[in-house]
Amino acid sequence: MKFHYKHTLYASYLGYITQAIINNLAPLLFLTFQKQFNISLESIGILISLNFIVQIITDLLSAKFVDKIGYRASIVGAHILCGIGLVSMGILPYVFANPYVGLVIAVSINGVGGGLIEVLISPIVQSLPGEEKASAMSLLHSFYCWGQVGVVLLTTLYFYVVGTEKWLYLPMIWAVIPLLNMLLFLKVPLHTIEEEHVLIPFKKLFTAQVFWLFIILMICAGASEQAMAQWVSLFAESGLKVSKTMGNLLGPCAFAMLMGAARVFYGIKGSKINMKKALVYSSILCVISYLLAVFSPIPIVSLIGCALCGLSVGIMWPGVFSLCAEYYPRGGTAMFAILALAGDVGCTVGPGIVGFVSSGVERATITLSNNWFYSTSSTEIGLKTGLLLAIIFPVIMVLSIMMLRKNIMRNGDIRVE
């Protein structure tokens, strides 16, 4: 069989589905970890942060070694690591005397693989022949959402049929996808940005004030998305007291479906959308959705707020990527690595703040918050307080977009050729 660039695109889609598995499978197991291994909310928050911290380190290092060892070896290695990490998640907690150590090792391996996928897939797709790069990028990122939907639905079905006590086999089943996609990336043609252009020097990217605005935007995009995505399952089950099945369907599944729908819409209509305005409107909707999730006295309305958050953050990550690629078309792997790094900083800080604040408030048993959140459970009060503080990220995003527009109006076209 002869492979074409369309197969490269399909492999890239599966790559983002793999990353969705890496980032979203563990959160569905957090309550199980908490009960079976007696792991605290703070320790669970550390697992979330660890995943993205490892991805950050990988982003930093990849800017140096990917161009030297090549895209194919890097992307194949990334999928192998994801497969190993998923298998390890089901095995290592039972190998070590302290199960948490096994989870830390598995999450770290997954973080390296997921970080490489994040850095590599976007420039691979950006360099494929054809126009409408922004639309292609948004459609690519939508597959992360559909991967998340698949993870939630199939994991929920697995638990319904098999039971949560046999959770350890689940990560091993999901490991099949990265291992099969690894074989596909061994065969498909790869065409990278560096083959056609002389790249912007790495240091020059940091000399422009505008590029720092893109970094801030990526941090806020990652934080706005993952602060909700990583905690919504536990928030629904433990905070809102709904069943695991309903919590997963109305929480992370609805979140991912609306996020994916937003990215598909942008993928179809991308060339006709003013991305700066769209990011402002999305950020405002994000603030509203967080407020709805936190302050509604009705659990189902809170879950609607969680789902709307997915709609609001849908175009943030691919939108900032596309805007930056438009203004820095010769940014190459280094630029995408820096943007991915900034996004992962946000993915670490956002859920990390929610976990840290939630754990602190839960331990302090602050009764004053009962009047704010219509809650009597210390866990629910803690989670809602943490989610409330996460609103700062979409607010900063609005301010950064305003600064970007003012900079463009003042200096004219900022595109760096």
C-alpha positions as CSV (number, residue, x, y, z in Angstrom):
1,M,0.0,0.0,0.0
2,K,1.3,3.4,-1.0
3,F,0.8,6.1,1.7
4,H,0.0,9.7,0.9
5,Y,-0.3,13.0,2.8
6,K,-3.9,12.2,3.6
7,H,-2.6,9.2,5.6
8,T,-0.2,11.6,7.4
9,L,-3.2,13.7,8.4
10,Y,-5.1,10.6,9.6
11,A,-2.1,9.6,11.7
12,S,-1.9,13.1,13.1
13,Y,-5.6,12.9,14.1
14,L,-4.9,9.6,15.9
15,G,-1.9,11.3,17.5
16,Y,-4.2,13.9,19.1
17,I,-6.6,11.1,20.1
18,T,-3.6,9.5,21.8
19,Q,-2.8,12.7,23.7
20,A,-6.5,12.9,24.8
21,I,-6.1,9.4,26.2
22,I,-2.9,10.4,28.1
23,N,-4.5,13.6,29.6
24,N,-8.0,12.4,30.3
25,L,-8.0,8.7,31.3
26,A,-6.3,9.3,34.7
27,P,-8.8,11.9,35.8
28,L,-11.6,9.4,35.3
29,L,-9.8,7.1,37.7
30,F,-9.1,9.7,40.4
31,L,-12.0,8.8,42.6
32,T,-11.0,5.1,42.3
33,F,-7.4,6.0,43.2
34,Q,-8.6,8.0,46.1
35,K,-10.7,5.2,47.5
36,Q,-8.5,2.2,46.7
37,F,-5.1,3.7,47.5
38,N,-6.2,6.3,50.0
39,I,-4.8,9.2,48.0
40,S,-5.7,12.7,49.1
41,L,-7.0,15.5,46.9
42,E,-3.6,17.3,47.2
43,S,-1.8,14.2,45.9
44,I,-4.2,13.8,43.0
45,G,-3.5,17.5,42.2
46,I,0.2,16.6,42.2
47,L,-0.5,13.8,39.6
48,I,-2.3,16.3,37.4
49,S,0.5,18.8,37.6
50,L,3.2,16.2,37.2
51,N,1.8,15.1,33.8
52,F,2.0,18.6,32.5
53,I,5.3,19.5,34.2
54,V,6.9,16.5,32.4
55,Q,5.3,17.7,29.2
56,I,6.8,21.2,29.8
57,I,10.3,19.7,30.3
58,T,9.8,17.7,27.1
59,D,8.7,20.8,25.2
60,L,11.9,22.6,26.3
61,L,14.2,19.8,25.3
62,S,12.4,18.9,22.1
63,A,13.2,22.3,20.6
64,K,16.8,21.2,20.6
65,F,16.8,17.5,19.7
66,V,13.8,17.0,17.3
67,D,15.5,18.7,14.4
68,K,18.6,16.7,15.0
69,I,17.1,13.2,15.2
70,G,14.3,13.8,12.8
71,Y,10.5,14.0,13.0
72,R,9.8,10.4,12.2
73,A,12.0,9.0,15.0
74,S,10.6,11.5,17.4
75,I,6.9,10.9,16.7
76,V,7.4,7.1,16.6
77,G,9.2,7.2,20.0
78,A,6.5,9.4,21.4
79,H,3.8,6.8,20.7
80,I,5.9,4.0,22.1
81,L,6.3,5.9,25.3
82,C,2.6,6.5,25.5
83,G,1.9,2.8,25.1
84,I,4.4,1.9,27.8
85,G,3.0,4.6,30.1
86,L,-0.5,3.4,29.8
87,V,0.4,-0.3,30.4
88,S,2.5,0.9,33.4
89,M,-0.5,2.7,34.9
90,G,-2.3,-0.6,35.3
91,I,0.7,-2.6,36.5
92,L,3.0,-0.4,38.6
93,P,0.6,0.6,41.4
94,Y,0.5,-3.1,42.4
95,V,4.3,-3.6,42.0
96,F,5.4,-0.9,44.5
97,A,4.7,-1.0,48.2
98,N,3.4,2.5,47.8
99,P,0.9,2.5,44.9
100,Y,1.3,6.2,44.5
101,V,5.0,5.7,43.4
102,G,3.8,3.5,40.6
103,L,1.2,6.1,39.5
104,V,3.9,8.8,39.5
105,I,6.2,6.7,37.2
106,A,3.4,5.9,34.8
107,V,2.2,9.5,34.6
108,S,5.8,10.7,34.0
109,I,6.3,8.3,31.1
110,N,3.0,9.4,29.6
111,G,4.0,13.0,30.1
112,V,7.1,12.5,27.9
113,G,5.1,10.8,25.2
114,G,2.3,13.3,25.3
115,G,4.7,16.3,25.3
116,L,6.4,15.0,22.2
117,I,3.1,14.5,20.4
118,E,2.0,18.0,21.3
119,V,5.2,19.6,19.9
120,L,5.4,17.4,16.7
121,I,1.8,17.0,15.4
122,S,1.0,20.7,14.9
123,P,4.1,21.5,12.7
124,I,3.6,18.3,10.8
125,V,0.0,19.3,9.9
126,Q,1.0,23.0,9.4
127,S,3.5,21.9,6.7
128,L,1.2,19.6,4.7
129,P,0.4,20.8,1.2
130,G,-2.8,23.0,0.9
131,E,-4.3,26.2,2.0
132,E,-6.6,27.0,5.0
133,K,-4.0,26.3,7.5
134,A,-6.0,27.7,10.4
135,S,-9.0,25.5,9.5
136,A,-6.8,22.5,9.3
137,M,-5.3,23.2,12.6
138,S,-8.6,23.6,14.3
139,L,-9.9,20.4,12.8
140,L,-6.8,18.7,14.0
141,H,-7.3,19.9,17.6
142,S,-11.0,18.8,17.4
143,F,-9.7,15.2,17.4
144,Y,-8.3,15.8,20.8
145,C,-11.9,16.5,21.9
146,W,-13.4,13.5,20.1
147,G,-10.6,11.4,21.7
148,Q,-11.7,12.8,25.1
149,V,-15.3,12.0,24.3
150,G,-14.3,8.4,23.3
151,V,-12.3,8.0,26.5
152,V,-15.2,9.1,28.7
153,L,-17.9,7.1,26.9
154,L,-15.9,3.9,26.5
155,T,-14.4,4.1,30.0
156,T,-17.9,4.7,31.5
157,L,-19.2,1.7,29.5
158,Y,-16.3,-0.4,30.7
159,F,-17.0,0.5,34.3
160,Y,-20.7,-0.2,33.8
161,V,-20.1,-3.7,32.3
162,V,-17.0,-4.8,34.1
163,G,-16.9,-2.7,37.3
164,T,-14.5,-0.2,38.7
165,E,-12.6,-2.9,40.7
166,K,-11.1,-4.1,37.4
167,W,-9.9,-0.7,36.4
168,L,-6.3,-1.9,36.0
169,Y,-7.0,-3.5,32.6
170,L,-8.5,-0.4,31.1
171,P,-5.2,1.6,30.6
172,M,-3.7,-1.5,28.9
173,I,-6.7,-1.7,26.5
174,W,-6.2,2.0,25.6
175,A,-2.5,1.4,25.0
176,V,-3.4,-0.3,21.7
177,I,-4.2,3.0,20.0
178,P,-0.7,4.6,20.4
179,L,1.0,1.4,19.5
180,L,-1.0,0.9,16.3
181,N,-0.5,4.6,15.4
182,M,3.2,4.2,15.9
183,L,3.2,1.6,13.0
184,L,1.3,4.1,10.8
185,F,3.9,6.9,11.5
186,L,6.6,4.5,10.4
187,K,5.2,4.5,6.9
188,V,3.4,7.9,6.1
189,P,5.3,10.7,4.3
190,L,6.4,13.6,6.4
191,H,7.0,17.1,5.1
192,T,8.2,19.6,7.6
193,I,8.3,23.4,7.7
194,E,12.1,23.5,7.8
195,E,12.4,22.0,4.4
196,E,11.0,25.1,2.7
197,H,12.0,28.1,4.7
198,V,15.0,29.6,6.4
199,L,13.8,29.7,10.0
200,I,13.6,32.7,12.4
201,P,16.4,32.5,14.9
202,F,15.3,31.0,18.2
203,K,16.4,34.1,20.2
204,K,14.7,36.5,17.8
205,L,11.3,35.2,18.8
206,F,11.8,36.4,22.3
207,T,12.8,39.9,21.3
208,A,9.3,40.8,20.1
209,Q,6.7,42.1,22.6
210,V,4.0,40.5,20.5
211,F,5.4,37.0,20.8
212,W,5.3,37.4,24.6
213,L,1.6,38.2,24.3
214,F,1.1,34.9,22.4
215,I,2.9,33.1,25.2
216,I,0.6,34.6,27.8
217,L,-2.4,33.7,25.6
218,M,-1.3,30.1,25.4
219,I,-0.8,29.9,29.2
220,C,-4.3,31.2,29.7
221,A,-5.8,28.9,27.0
222,G,-4.2,25.9,28.7
223,A,-5.2,26.9,32.2
224,S,-8.8,27.8,31.2
225,E,-9.3,24.5,29.5
226,Q,-7.6,22.1,31.9
227,A,-8.7,23.7,35.2
228,M,-12.2,22.5,34.4
229,A,-11.3,19.4,32.3
230,Q,-9.1,17.8,34.9
231,W,-11.5,18.3,37.8
232,V,-15.0,18.1,36.3
233,S,-15.3,14.3,36.8
234,L,-14.4,14.4,40.5
235,F,-16.4,17.6,40.9
236,A,-19.5,15.9,39.5
237,E,-19.1,12.7,41.6
238,S,-17.7,14.0,44.9
239,G,-18.9,17.6,44.8
240,L,-22.3,17.5,43.2
241,K,-23.1,14.0,44.4
242,V,-24.2,12.5,41.1
243,S,-23.5,9.0,40.0
244,K,-20.3,8.1,38.2
245,T,-22.1,7.3,35.0
246,M,-24.2,10.5,34.9
247,G,-21.3,12.6,36.2
248,N,-19.0,11.4,33.4
249,L,-21.7,11.9,30.7
250,L,-22.9,15.3,31.9
251,G,-19.4,16.5,33.0
252,P,-16.3,15.6,31.0
253,C,-18.2,14.0,28.1
254,A,-20.4,17.0,27.5
255,F,-17.4,19.3,28.0
256,A,-15.4,17.5,25.4
257,M,-18.3,17.3,22.9
258,L,-18.9,21.0,23.0
259,M,-15.2,21.8,22.8
260,G,-14.9,19.5,19.8
261,A,-18.0,21.1,18.2
262,A,-16.5,24.5,18.5
263,R,-13.3,23.4,16.9
264,V,-15.1,21.7,14.0
265,F,-17.1,24.8,13.4
266,Y,-14.0,26.9,13.3
267,G,-12.4,24.3,11.1
268,I,-15.2,24.8,8.6
269,K,-15.7,28.5,8.9
270,G,-12.2,29.4,10.0
271,S,-11.3,31.7,7.1
272,K,-14.4,33.9,7.7
273,I,-13.9,34.3,11.4
274,N,-12.0,37.2,13.1
275,M,-9.9,35.1,15.5
276,K,-9.1,38.0,17.9
277,K,-12.8,38.8,18.3
278,A,-13.6,35.1,18.6
279,L,-11.1,34.7,21.4
280,V,-12.5,37.6,23.3
281,Y,-16.1,36.3,23.1
282,S,-14.8,32.8,24.0
283,S,-13.1,34.2,27.1
284,I,-16.2,36.0,28.2
285,L,-18.3,32.9,27.8
286,C,-15.6,31.0,29.8
287,V,-16.0,33.4,32.7
288,I,-19.8,33.0,32.6
289,S,-19.6,29.2,32.5
290,Y,-17.2,29.0,35.5
291,L,-19.6,31.3,37.5
292,L,-22.5,29.1,36.5
293,A,-20.7,25.9,37.6
294,V,-19.6,27.4,40.9
295,F,-22.6,29.4,42.1
296,S,-25.6,27.5,40.9
297,P,-27.5,25.8,43.7
298,I,-28.8,23.2,41.3
299,P,-26.3,20.4,40.4
300,I,-27.6,19.9,36.9
301,V,-27.2,23.6,36.2
302,S,-23.7,23.5,37.5
303,L,-23.0,20.6,35.1
304,I,-24.4,22.7,32.3
305,G,-21.9,25.4,33.3
306,C,-19.1,22.8,33.1
307,A,-20.2,21.7,29.6
308,L,-20.5,25.3,28.4
309,C,-16.9,25.8,29.5
310,G,-15.9,23.2,26.9
311,L,-17.7,25.3,24.2
312,S,-15.9,28.4,25.4
313,V,-12.4,27.0,25.4
314,G,-12.8,25.1,22.1
315,I,-11.0,27.5,19.8
316,M,-8.6,29.0,22.4
317,W,-5.6,26.6,21.9
318,P,-5.8,26.1,18.1
319,G,-6.8,29.8,17.6
320,V,-3.7,31.1,19.4
321,F,-1.5,28.6,17.5
322,S,-2.9,29.7,14.2
323,L,-2.6,33.4,15.0
324,C,1.0,33.0,16.0
325,A,1.8,30.9,12.9
326,E,0.2,33.6,10.7
327,Y,2.5,36.3,12.2
328,Y,5.6,34.0,12.4
329,P,5.3,31.7,9.3
330,R,9.0,30.8,9.7
331,G,8.8,30.0,13.4
332,G,9.4,26.3,12.8
333,T,9.7,23.6,15.5
334,A,11.1,26.0,18.0
335,M,8.1,28.3,17.9
336,F,5.6,25.4,18.2
337,A,7.7,24.0,21.0
338,I,7.6,27.3,22.9
339,L,3.8,27.7,22.4
340,A,3.3,24.1,23.5
341,L,5.5,24.7,26.5
342,A,3.4,27.9,27.4
343,G,0.2,25.9,27.0
344,D,1.5,23.2,29.2
345,V,2.5,25.7,31.8
346,G,-1.2,26.8,31.8
347,C,-2.3,23.2,31.9
348,T,-0.2,22.7,35.0
349,V,-1.0,26.0,36.8
350,G,-4.7,25.9,36.1
351,P,-5.6,22.5,37.6
352,G,-2.8,22.9,40.1
353,I,-4.4,26.0,41.6
354,V,-7.8,24.3,41.7
355,G,-6.3,21.3,43.5
356,F,-4.2,23.4,46.0
357,V,-7.0,25.7,46.9
358,S,-9.6,23.0,47.1
359,S,-7.5,20.9,49.4
360,G,-6.7,23.9,51.6
361,V,-10.4,25.0,51.9
362,E,-11.5,21.4,52.5
363,R,-9.1,21.0,55.4
364,A,-9.9,24.4,56.8
365,T,-13.7,23.6,56.7
366,I,-14.6,27.3,56.0
367,T,-18.3,27.6,56.9
368,L,-18.6,31.1,55.5
369,S,-18.5,29.7,52.0
370,N,-21.8,27.9,52.6
371,N,-23.7,31.1,51.8
372,W,-21.7,31.7,48.6
373,F,-21.9,28.2,47.1
374,Y,-25.2,26.8,48.6
375,S,-23.1,23.9,49.9
376,T,-22.7,22.0,53.1
377,S,-20.0,19.5,51.9
378,S,-16.4,20.6,52.6
379,T,-15.3,18.8,49.4
380,E,-17.8,20.7,47.3
381,I,-17.0,24.0,48.9
382,G,-13.3,23.4,48.3
383,L,-13.7,22.4,44.6
384,K,-16.0,25.4,43.9
385,T,-13.5,27.8,45.6
386,G,-10.7,26.4,43.5
387,L,-12.7,26.6,40.3
388,L,-13.8,30.2,41.1
389,L,-10.1,31.3,41.2
390,A,-9.6,29.8,37.8
391,I,-11.7,32.6,36.3
392,I,-8.6,34.8,36.4
393,F,-7.2,33.0,33.3
394,P,-9.9,33.9,30.8
395,V,-9.9,37.4,32.2
396,I,-6.2,37.8,31.5
397,M,-6.8,36.4,28.0
398,V,-9.3,39.2,27.2
399,L,-6.8,41.8,28.4
400,S,-4.0,40.2,26.4
401,I,-6.1,40.2,23.2
402,M,-6.8,43.9,23.7
403,M,-3.1,44.5,24.1
404,L,-2.4,42.5,20.9
405,R,-4.9,44.5,18.9
406,K,-3.5,47.8,20.2
407,N,0.0,46.7,19.3
408,I,-1.1,45.9,15.8
409,M,-3.0,49.1,15.4
410,R,0.1,51.1,16.6
411,N,2.7,49.2,14.6
412,G,0.7,48.0,11.6
413,D,1.2,44.5,10.2
414,I,3.4,42.6,12.7
415,R,4.0,39.6,10.5
416,V,7.6,38.5,10.6
417,E,8.9,37.0,7.4
